[in-house]
């Protein structure tokens, strides 16, 4: 597994990854609207150079916000490796906090992050409902047939 920083040389490949896996490069979150193919991040590639995982983030002073994390092969350490890359980078940049949001139906993500010392911080009530006004293709019902309404923020602090 090869983890590299997203560079201009692979931006088109990153854009295609988002189009293939999300249908769009656009991510609408409570913190803003993002074109994920233009964000900073890291990719994990297999031996043939294909992207098998991707993480994007934004830096704001002493805070890093993870915007997206995708792994095409669960249980192989791809997500953990990408998350570690962002954690190491943000500590080197002087960040004291990493935060992210996930939707109220994303039980796998909640488990994944909590196992890696991220703590539930707040519920952003109706954030998905509001995002749907800007991006109507967001489904009404998500994983496990759970209605999609809210975002859940998780944080990890560095001392």
Backbone as a printed PyTorch tensor [residue, N CA C, xyz], in Angstrom:
tensor([[[  0.8580,  -1.1850,   0.0000],
         [  0.0000,   0.0000,   0.0000],
         [  0.8950,   1.2360,   0.0000]],

        [[  0.5790,   2.1330,  -0.8800],
         [  1.3670,   3.3440,  -1.1000],
         [  0.4980,   4.5490,  -0.7450]],

        [[  0.9070,   5.3530,   0.2420],
         [  0.1620,   6.5630,   0.6060],
         [  0.9860,   7.7610,   0.1710]],

        [[  0.3720,   8.6100,  -0.6610],
         [  1.0650,   9.8050,  -1.1430],
         [  0.1540,  11.0210,  -0.9940]],

        [[  0.7950,  12.1750,  -0.9160],
         [  0.0740,  13.4460,  -0.8430],
         [ -0.5810,  13.7050,  -2.2030]],

        [[ -1.7810,  14.2510,  -2.1760],
         [ -2.4440,  14.6360,  -3.4280],
         [ -1.6530,  15.7710,  -4.0600]],

        [[ -1.3020,  15.6030,  -5.3130],
         [ -0.5640,  16.6120,  -6.0630],
         [ -1.3380,  16.9520,  -7.3320]],

        [[ -0.9090,  18.0090,  -8.0020],
         [ -1.5710,  18.3940,  -9.2560],
         [ -1.5070,  17.2830, -10.3010]],

        [[ -0.4650,  16.4570, -10.2330],
         [ -0.3030,  15.3790, -11.2110],
         [ -1.4070,  14.3220, -11.1130]],

        [[ -2.0250,  14.1870,  -9.9500],
         [ -3.0730,  13.1570,  -9.8090],
         [ -4.4670,  13.7480,  -9.5590]],

        [[ -4.6080,  15.0640,  -9.7280],
         [ -5.9180,  15.7090,  -9.4850],
         [ -7.0320,  15.0980, -10.3400]],

        [[ -6.7270,  14.7960, -11.5960],
         [ -7.7550,  14.2160, -12.4750],
         [ -8.1620,  12.8360, -11.9740]],

        [[ -7.1960,  12.0460, -11.5250],
         [ -7.4890,  10.7220, -10.9750],
         [ -8.3400,  10.8540,  -9.7020]],

        [[ -8.0310,  11.8530,  -8.8770],
         [ -8.8060,  12.1090,  -7.6600],
         [-10.2340,  12.5100,  -8.0320]],

        [[-10.3730,  13.3760,  -9.0150],
         [-11.6980,  13.7970,  -9.4750],
         [-12.5110,  12.6000,  -9.9710]],

        [[-11.8780,  11.7350, -10.7310],
         [-12.5610,  10.5340, -11.2320],
         [-12.9590,   9.6030, -10.0910]],

        [[-12.1190,   9.5240,  -9.0560],
         [-12.4420,   8.7010,  -7.8880],
         [-13.7450,   9.1960,  -7.2470]],

        [[-13.8500,  10.5060,  -7.0350],
         [-15.0610,  11.0550,  -6.4270],
         [-16.2730,  10.8590,  -7.3310]],

        [[-16.1060,  11.1020,  -8.6090],
         [-17.2170,  10.9060,  -9.5560],
         [-17.6970,   9.4610,  -9.5350]],

        [[-16.7540,   8.5150,  -9.5190],
         [-17.1090,   7.0920,  -9.5410],
         [-17.7640,   6.6360,  -8.2430]],

        [[-17.2770,   7.1400,  -7.1140],
         [-17.7360,   6.6340,  -5.8260],
         [-18.8180,   7.4690,  -5.1530]],

        [[-18.9210,   8.7370,  -5.5100],
         [-19.9130,   9.6180,  -4.9000],
         [-20.8750,  10.2200,  -5.9220]],

        [[-20.5270,  10.1100,  -7.2090],
         [-21.3610,  10.7000,  -8.2500],
         [-21.0710,  12.1740,  -8.4810]],

        [[-20.2330,  12.7640,  -7.6280],
         [-19.9160,  14.1860,  -7.7120],
         [-18.6580,  14.4690,  -6.8900]],

        [[-18.0290,  15.5830,  -7.1930],
         [-16.8900,  16.0530,  -6.3860],
         [-17.3470,  16.9480,  -5.2420]],

        [[-18.6100,  17.3490,  -5.2570],
         [-19.1140,  18.3100,  -4.2930],
         [-19.5570,  17.6410,  -2.9990]],

        [[-19.1140,  18.2020,  -1.8820],
         [-19.5100,  17.7480,  -0.5550],
         [-20.1330,  18.9440,   0.1570]],

        [[-21.3520,  18.7610,   0.6340],
         [-22.0530,  19.8150,   1.3660],
         [-22.1080,  19.3940,   2.8300]],

        [[-21.4140,  20.1570,   3.6670],
         [-21.3740,  19.8920,   5.1000],
         [-21.8190,  21.1390,   5.8520]],

        [[-22.0370,  20.9990,   7.1290],
         [-22.4210,  22.1520,   7.9400],
         [-21.3250,  23.2210,   7.9420]],

        [[-20.0730,  22.8200,   7.6940],
         [-18.9690,  23.7820,   7.6960],
         [-18.7360,  24.4440,   6.3420]],

        [[-19.4530,  24.0020,   5.3120],
         [-19.2820,  24.6310,   4.0070],
         [-19.5470,  23.6850,   2.8450]],

        [[-19.3580,  24.2200,   1.6540],
         [-19.4980,  23.4530,   0.4200],
         [-18.0960,  23.3050,  -0.1600]],

        [[-17.7200,  22.0700,  -0.4530],
         [-16.3560,  21.7820,  -0.8790],
         [-16.3440,  21.0410,  -2.2030]],

        [[-15.3830,  21.3810,  -3.0550],
         [-15.0700,  20.5630,  -4.2190],
         [-13.9210,  19.6730,  -3.7760]],

        [[-14.2330,  18.4370,  -3.4510],
         [-13.2470,  17.5460,  -2.8400],
         [-12.0420,  17.2940,  -3.7350]],

        [[-12.2100,  17.3780,  -5.0380],
         [-11.0710,  17.1270,  -5.9320],
         [-10.0530,  18.2610,  -5.8920]],

        [[-10.4080,  19.3910,  -5.2660],
         [ -9.4890,  20.5240,  -5.1640],
         [ -8.8430,  20.6450,  -3.7790]],

        [[ -9.2460,  19.7900,  -2.8350],
         [ -8.7510,  19.8940,  -1.4680],
         [ -7.3950,  19.2100,  -1.2990]],

        [[ -6.7170,  19.5820,  -0.2290],
         [ -5.4980,  18.8830,   0.1590],
         [ -5.8810,  17.5170,   0.6990]],

        [[ -4.9400,  16.5760,   0.5990],
         [ -5.2170,  15.2530,   1.1310],
         [ -4.1610,  14.2410,   0.7640]],

        [[ -4.5250,  12.9950,   0.9680],
         [ -3.6460,  11.8700,   0.6760],
         [ -4.4600,  10.7900,  -0.0290]],

        [[ -3.7760,  10.0140,  -0.8640],
         [ -4.3970,   8.8570,  -1.4940],
         [ -3.5940,   7.6170,  -1.1430]],

        [[ -4.2910,   6.5170,  -1.1390],
         [ -3.6500,   5.2120,  -1.0140],
         [ -3.8370,   4.5170,  -2.3590]],

        [[ -2.7300,   4.0170,  -2.8980],
         [ -2.7950,   3.3590,  -4.2070],
         [ -2.3540,   1.9060,  -4.0870]],

        [[ -2.9240,   1.0780,  -4.9440],
         [ -2.4950,  -0.3180,  -4.9840],
         [ -1.2770,  -0.4550,  -5.8940]],

        [[ -0.8310,  -1.6580,  -6.0980],
         [  0.4000,  -1.8910,  -6.8670],
         [  0.2860,  -1.4620,  -8.3240]],

        [[ -0.9260,  -1.3720,  -8.8430],
         [ -1.1060,  -0.9150, -10.2270],
         [ -1.3020,   0.5980, -10.3270]],

        [[ -1.2780,   1.3100,  -9.1890],
         [ -1.4140,   2.7600,  -9.1890],
         [ -2.8410,   3.2570,  -9.0720]],

        [[ -3.7990,   2.3380,  -8.9410],
         [ -5.1940,   2.7380,  -8.7870],
         [ -5.4550,   3.2230,  -7.3600]],

        [[ -6.2700,   4.2510,  -7.2220],
         [ -6.6280,   4.7630,  -5.8990],
         [ -7.5740,   3.7700,  -5.2270]],

        [[ -7.1970,   3.3350,  -4.0180],
         [ -8.0490,   2.4330,  -3.2370],
         [ -8.5300,   3.1090,  -1.9510]],

        [[ -8.0410,   4.3120,  -1.6930],
         [ -8.4660,   5.0780,  -0.5320],
         [ -8.0460,   6.5280,  -0.6940]],

        [[ -8.8030,   7.4160,  -0.0500],
         [ -8.5500,   8.8420,  -0.2310],
         [ -9.0720,   9.5950,   0.9860]],

        [[ -8.3050,  10.5860,   1.4390],
         [ -8.7380,  11.4550,   2.5360],
         [ -8.4790,  12.8960,   2.1260]],

        [[ -9.4260,  13.7760,   2.4200],
         [ -9.2500,  15.2040,   2.1480],
         [ -9.4820,  15.9860,   3.4330]],

        [[ -8.8910,  17.1830,   3.4750],
         [ -8.9930,  17.9950,   4.6890],
         [ -8.8050,  19.4630,   4.3490]],

        [[ -9.1720,  20.3110,   5.3110],
         [ -8.8560,  21.7360,   5.2620],
         [ -8.2200,  22.1170,   6.5960]],

        [[ -7.2860,  23.0620,   6.5240],
         [ -6.6400,  23.5780,   7.7260],
         [ -7.1720,  24.9690,   8.0120]],

        [[ -7.4880,  25.2280,   9.2680],
         [ -7.9310,  26.5430,   9.7250],
         [ -7.1920,  26.8450,  11.0190]],

        [[ -6.1590,  27.6600,  10.9190],
         [ -5.3190,  28.0220,  12.0680],
         [ -4.8150,  26.7630,  12.7700]],

        [[ -5.2370,  26.5020,  13.9850],
         [ -4.7490,  25.3460,  14.7370],
         [ -5.7130,  24.1640,  14.6670]],

        [[ -6.5600,  24.1580,  13.6460],
         [ -7.5680,  23.1160,  13.5140],
         [ -7.5090,  22.4870,  12.1290]],

        [[ -7.6560,  21.1820,  12.0890],
         [ -7.7490,  20.4530,  10.8250],
         [ -9.1370,  19.8250,  10.7710]],

        [[ -9.8390,  20.0290,   9.6590],
         [-11.1330,  19.3770,   9.4780],
         [-11.0160,  18.3680,   8.3500]],

        [[-11.3050,  17.1180,   8.6620],
         [-11.3630,  16.0770,   7.6440],
         [-12.6920,  16.2270,   6.9200]],

        [[-12.6300,  16.3470,   5.6060],
         [-13.8330,  16.5250,   4.8040],
         [-14.3410,  15.1870,   4.2800]],

        [[-13.4190,  14.3210,   3.8590],
         [-13.8370,  13.0110,   3.3550],
         [-12.7810,  11.9720,   3.6670]],

        [[-13.2340,  10.7450,   3.8660],
         [-12.3510,   9.5880,   4.0060],
         [-13.0520,   8.4110,   3.3560]],

        [[-12.4080,   7.8410,   2.3630],
         [-12.9650,   6.6920,   1.6460],
         [-11.9390,   5.5890,   1.5620]],

        [[-12.3830,   4.3680,   1.7650],
         [-11.5550,   3.1870,   1.5610],
         [-12.3800,   2.1930,   0.7550]],

        [[-11.8330,   1.7300,  -0.3540],
         [-12.5570,   0.7810,  -1.1960],
         [-12.4260,  -0.6530,  -0.6960]],

        [[-11.4760,  -0.8920,   0.1940],
         [-11.2440,  -2.2320,   0.7280],
         [-11.1940,  -2.1440,   2.2450]],

        [[-12.3020,  -2.4310,   2.8880],
         [-12.3700,  -2.3160,   4.3460],
         [-11.5620,  -3.4190,   5.0180]],

        [[-11.0260,  -3.0930,   6.1920],
         [-10.3060,  -4.0670,   6.9870],
         [ -8.8770,  -4.3200,   6.5350]],

        [[ -8.3600,  -3.5000,   5.6340],
         [ -6.9970,  -3.6680,   5.1220],
         [ -6.0320,  -2.6100,   5.6520]],

        [[ -6.4990,  -1.7150,   6.5290],
         [ -5.6390,  -0.6780,   7.0890],
         [ -5.5390,   0.5790,   6.2420]],

        [[ -6.3080,   0.6500,   5.1720],
         [ -6.2400,   1.8040,   4.2770],
         [ -6.7310,   3.0660,   4.9820]],

        [[ -7.9200,   3.0040,   5.5660],
         [ -8.4710,   4.1640,   6.2680],
         [ -7.6030,   4.5870,   7.4320]],

        [[ -7.1120,   3.6230,   8.1860],
         [ -6.2380,   3.9270,   9.3210],
         [ -4.9520,   4.5940,   8.8510]],

        [[ -4.3730,   4.1010,   7.7600],
         [ -3.1460,   4.7000,   7.2240],
         [ -3.3640,   6.1220,   6.7600]],

        [[ -4.4750,   6.3640,   6.0770],
         [ -4.7880,   7.7090,   5.5980],
         [ -5.0450,   8.6620,   6.7720]],

        [[ -5.7940,   8.1840,   7.7530],
         [ -6.0820,   9.0000,   8.9310],
         [ -4.7800,   9.3370,   9.6700]],

        [[ -3.8950,   8.3670,   9.7990],
         [ -2.6040,   8.6080,  10.4530],
         [ -1.7860,   9.6540,   9.7040]],

        [[ -1.8360,   9.6070,   8.3710],
         [ -1.1030,  10.5920,   7.5650],
         [ -1.5970,  12.0080,   7.8590]],

        [[ -2.9100,  12.1800,   7.9670],
         [ -3.4690,  13.5100,   8.2720],
         [ -3.1310,  13.9150,   9.7010]],

        [[ -3.2100,  12.9750,  10.6340],
         [ -2.8750,  13.2960,  12.0200],
         [ -1.4200,  13.7510,  12.1410]],

        [[ -0.5060,  13.0350,  11.5000],
         [  0.9100,  13.4030,  11.5490],
         [  1.1470,  14.7720,  10.9120]],

        [[  0.5430,  14.9980,   9.7440],
         [  0.6960,  16.2780,   9.0500],
         [  0.1480,  17.4110,   9.9030]],

        [[ -1.0350,  17.2260,  10.4990],
         [ -1.6400,  18.3210,  11.2590],
         [ -0.8440,  18.6260,  12.5270]],

        [[ -0.2730,  17.6280,  13.1430],
         [  0.5710,  17.8970,  14.3110],
         [  1.8290,  18.6580,  13.8950]],

        [[  2.4130,  18.2950,  12.7470],
         [  3.5980,  19.0160,  12.2540],
         [  3.2670,  20.4650,  11.9170]],

        [[  2.0090,  20.7300,  11.5170],
         [  1.5840,  22.0910,  11.1870],
         [  1.1400,  22.8680,  12.4240]],

        [[  1.1900,  22.2390,  13.5970],
         [  0.8340,  22.9310,  14.8360],
         [ -0.6300,  22.8570,  15.2050]],

        [[ -1.3860,  21.9860,  14.5760],
         [ -2.8000,  21.8500,  14.9250],
         [ -2.9430,  21.2120,  16.3050]],

        [[ -3.9310,  21.6680,  17.0480],
         [ -4.2180,  21.0960,  18.3590],
         [ -5.4870,  20.2470,  18.3340]],

        [[ -6.1870,  20.2720,  17.1920],
         [ -7.4810,  19.5970,  17.1060],
         [ -7.7230,  19.1210,  15.6810]],

        [[ -8.2570,  17.9180,  15.5650],
         [ -8.7900,  17.4330,  14.2870],
         [-10.2660,  17.1800,  14.5100]],

        [[-11.0800,  17.6350,  13.5720],
         [-12.5100,  17.3780,  13.6910],
         [-13.0350,  16.8590,  12.3630]],

        [[-14.2030,  16.2620,  12.4270],
         [-14.8820,  15.7680,  11.2390],
         [-16.3480,  15.5930,  11.5780]],

        [[-17.1490,  15.4660,  10.5490],
         [-18.5550,  15.1360,  10.7510],
         [-18.8890,  13.9100,   9.9270]],

        [[-19.8640,  13.1840,  10.4160],
         [-20.4500,  12.0880,   9.6650],
         [-21.9550,  12.1610,   9.8580]],

        [[-22.6700,  11.4460,   9.0480],
         [-24.1290,  11.4880,   9.1470],
         [-24.6300,  10.5480,  10.2400]],

        [[-25.8290,  10.8090,  10.7000],
         [-26.3940,  10.0580,  11.8190],
         [-26.5830,   8.5680,  11.5330]],

        [[-26.5370,   8.1680,  10.2730],
         [-26.7080,   6.7520,   9.9210],
         [-25.3970,   5.9990,   9.7840]],

        [[-24.2650,   6.7000,   9.8460],
         [-22.9810,   6.0990,   9.5110],
         [-22.3450,   5.4240,  10.7300]],

        [[-22.9300,   4.3130,  11.1080],
         [-22.5050,   3.5800,  12.2910],
         [-21.0840,   3.0440,  12.1290]],

        [[-20.7250,   2.6260,  10.9150],
         [-19.3550,   2.1380,  10.6820],
         [-18.3290,   3.2410,  10.9370]],

        [[-18.6090,   4.4450,  10.4570],
         [-17.6790,   5.5620,  10.6700],
         [-17.5970,   5.9190,  12.1550]],

        [[-18.7270,   5.9340,  12.8350],
         [-18.7150,   6.2520,  14.2650],
         [-17.8510,   5.2500,  15.0240]],

        [[-17.9530,   3.9800,  14.6790],
         [-17.1330,   2.9530,  15.3080],
         [-15.6590,   3.1380,  14.9530]],

        [[-15.3730,   3.3420,  13.6750],
         [-14.0100,   3.5050,  13.1920],
         [-13.2890,   4.6330,  13.9290]],

        [[-13.9040,   5.8000,  13.9760],
         [-13.2400,   6.9560,  14.5850],
         [-13.1150,   6.8240,  16.1000]],

        [[-14.1460,   6.3230,  16.7630],
         [-14.0630,   6.1970,  18.2140],
         [-12.9790,   5.2070,  18.6320]],

        [[-12.7660,   4.1760,  17.8400],
         [-11.6880,   3.2210,  18.1340],
         [-10.3190,   3.8750,  17.9930]],

        [[-10.2610,   5.0180,  17.3260],
         [ -9.0040,   5.7300,  17.1050],
         [ -8.9330,   7.0250,  17.9160]],

        [[ -9.6430,   7.0300,  19.0430],
         [ -9.5900,   8.0910,  20.0510],
         [-10.2940,   9.3870,  19.6620]],

        [[-11.1980,   9.3290,  18.6850],
         [-12.0320,  10.4930,  18.3890],
         [-13.2310,  10.4370,  19.3110]],

        [[-13.6340,  11.6050,  19.7810],
         [-14.7360,  11.6910,  20.7350],
         [-15.9180,  12.4070,  20.1100]],

        [[-17.1090,  11.9540,  20.4730],
         [-18.3150,  12.6400,  20.0270],
         [-18.3100,  14.0290,  20.6300]],

        [[-18.5320,  15.0320,  19.7920],
         [-18.4330,  16.4110,  20.2460],
         [-19.7910,  17.1110,  20.2640]],

        [[-20.5250,  16.9490,  19.1690],
         [-21.8520,  17.5830,  19.1320],
         [-22.6800,  16.9860,  18.0160]],

        [[-23.9650,  17.1780,  18.1230],
         [-24.9080,  16.8080,  17.0630],
         [-25.3370,  18.0990,  16.3910]],

        [[-25.2290,  18.1240,  15.0860],
         [-25.6430,  19.3010,  14.3210],
         [-26.9980,  18.9530,  13.7160]],

        [[-28.0200,  19.3310,  14.4670],
         [-29.3870,  18.9450,  14.1390],
         [-29.8110,  19.5130,  12.7830]],

        [[-30.3680,  18.6430,  11.9530],
         [-30.9030,  18.9820,  10.6320],
         [-29.8550,  19.4540,   9.6320]],

        [[-28.5790,  19.1880,   9.8810],
         [-27.5290,  19.5910,   8.9300],
         [-27.7050,  18.8940,   7.5840]],

        [[-28.0860,  17.6260,   7.5980],
         [-28.2880,  16.9010,   6.3330],
         [-29.5680,  17.3860,   5.6560]],

        [[-30.5780,  17.6500,   6.4360],
         [-31.8210,  18.2010,   5.8880],
         [-31.5320,  19.5260,   5.1860]],

        [[-30.7150,  20.3750,   5.8080],
         [-30.3500,  21.6530,   5.1980],
         [-29.4690,  21.4560,   3.9650]],

        [[-28.5300,  20.5200,   4.0420],
         [-27.6510,  20.2430,   2.8950],
         [-28.4440,  19.7580,   1.6960]],

        [[-29.4990,  19.0260,   1.9480],
         [-30.3370,  18.4900,   0.8710],
         [-30.9890,  19.6100,   0.0520]],

        [[-31.1830,  20.7870,   0.6530],
         [-31.7400,  21.9320,  -0.0750],
         [-30.7760,  22.3930,  -1.1630]],

        [[-29.4570,  22.2420,  -0.9120],
         [-28.4350,  22.6230,  -1.8840],
         [-28.0440,  21.4650,  -2.7930]],

        [[-28.2120,  20.2660,  -2.2990],
         [-27.8150,  19.0580,  -3.0270],
         [-28.9540,  18.0430,  -2.8920]],

        [[-30.0070,  18.1910,  -3.7120],
         [-31.2080,  17.3800,  -3.5470],
         [-31.0060,  15.8760,  -3.7530]],

        [[-29.8860,  15.4740,  -4.3410],
         [-29.6460,  14.0400,  -4.5470],
         [-29.2430,  13.3070,  -3.2700]],

        [[-29.0280,  14.0280,  -2.1700],
         [-28.7650,  13.3590,  -0.8950],
         [-30.0120,  12.5630,  -0.5310]],

        [[-29.8550,  11.2690,  -0.2940],
         [-31.0410,  10.4420,  -0.0220],
         [-31.7300,  10.8030,   1.2920]],

        [[-32.9900,  10.4640,   1.3730],
         [-33.7560,  10.6860,   2.5940],
         [-33.4540,   9.6250,   3.6480]],

        [[-33.0950,   8.4370,   3.1850],
         [-32.8260,   7.3100,   4.0730],
         [-31.4320,   6.7870,   3.7750]],

        [[-30.6780,   6.4900,   4.8310],
         [-29.2980,   6.0410,   4.6670],
         [-29.1010,   4.5940,   5.0640]],

        [[-27.9080,   4.3200,   5.5810],
         [-27.5500,   2.9680,   6.0080],
         [-28.5210,   2.4550,   7.0610]],

        [[-28.7640,   1.1530,   7.0420],
         [-29.6190,   0.4890,   8.0250],
         [-31.0360,   1.0630,   8.0500]],

        [[-31.4400,   1.6550,   6.9220],
         [-32.7750,   2.2520,   6.7720],
         [-33.0370,   3.3560,   7.8010]],

        [[-31.9670,   4.0450,   8.1900],
         [-32.0740,   5.1510,   9.1510],
         [-32.3200,   6.4470,   8.3790]],

        [[-33.3700,   7.1930,   8.7190],
         [-33.6060,   8.4840,   8.0640],
         [-32.4200,   9.4280,   8.2880]],

        [[-31.9920,  10.0860,   7.2270],
         [-30.8450,  10.9980,   7.2770],
         [-31.3110,  12.4100,   7.6290]],

        [[-30.8660,  12.9000,   8.7640],
         [-31.2300,  14.2490,   9.2030],
         [-30.0360,  15.0590,   9.6990]],

        [[-29.1860,  14.4340,  10.5160],
         [-28.2150,  15.1700,  11.3120],
         [-26.7710,  14.7940,  10.9750]],

        [[-25.8530,  15.6850,  11.3660],
         [-24.4340,  15.3720,  11.3530],
         [-23.9900,  15.1680,  12.8040]],

        [[-23.0150,  14.2910,  12.9670],
         [-22.4130,  14.0810,  14.2720],
         [-20.9440,  14.4900,  14.1340]],

        [[-20.5190,  15.4170,  14.9800],
         [-19.1350,  15.8840,  14.9560],
         [-18.3180,  15.0560,  15.9490]],

        [[-17.1200,  14.6660,  15.4790],
         [-16.1540,  13.9770,  16.3260],
         [-14.8570,  14.7880,  16.3160]],

        [[-14.1480,  14.7610,  17.4430],
         [-12.8940,  15.5120,  17.5470],
         [-11.8230,  14.6590,  18.2190]],

        [[-10.5970,  14.9850,  17.8700],
         [ -9.4300,  14.4040,  18.5430],
         [ -8.5000,  15.5700,  18.8570]],

        [[ -8.1290,  15.6930,  20.1230],
         [ -7.2580,  16.7860,  20.5480],
         [ -5.8450,  16.2610,  20.7490]],

        [[ -4.8830,  17.1060,  20.4280],
         [ -3.4800,  16.8060,  20.6760],
         [ -3.0000,  17.7300,  21.7830]],

        [[ -2.2510,  17.1910,  22.7110],
         [ -1.7570,  18.0480,  23.7960],
         [ -0.3420,  18.4900,  23.5480]]])
